[in-house]
Amino acid sequence: MPEVYMLFKIERIREILVRRESELRYMMDDIQLCKEISRLKKELQKLIALPENEKSNEEKQREEELVQQIHKLVETRDFLVDDVEFERLREREEDKEMAEFLQSKLSKSYFQKGSRWLMNFIPCIEPSLS
């Protein structure tokens, strides 16, 4: 039976690594979006600093383009943040389902022995010894 636990543990580690990789990708995308927003804001600030009566039509048009680009990037970032939150909620639900599955398959005595392995195996597991 320990081999089964080891396989569960290996699968859990793989799952955690895949999740972390996904989180890192989200973080990289977020960093890129923030850098681009920051760059565009700096450019916009330079244009806004010019007196209105001295701005050319091209500069006024560029201001509008920058505002639109910043707005679009902020919306994209909002969607990204929403995706990350949705993914975290999905992962918590998966963890909860796995914990419930394991609790139904393992004997109550296993929980009563205070196994640290299972508690570390799924972080959200809360044994219910009813």
Secondary structure, DSSP 8 states (H G I E B T S, - for coil): -HHHHHHHHHHHHHHHHHHHHHHHHHHHHHHHHHHHHHHHHHHHHHHHHS-GGG--HHHHHHHHHHHHHHHHHHHHHHHHHHHHHHHHHHHHHHHHHHHHHHHHHS-HHHHHTT-HHHHHHSTT------
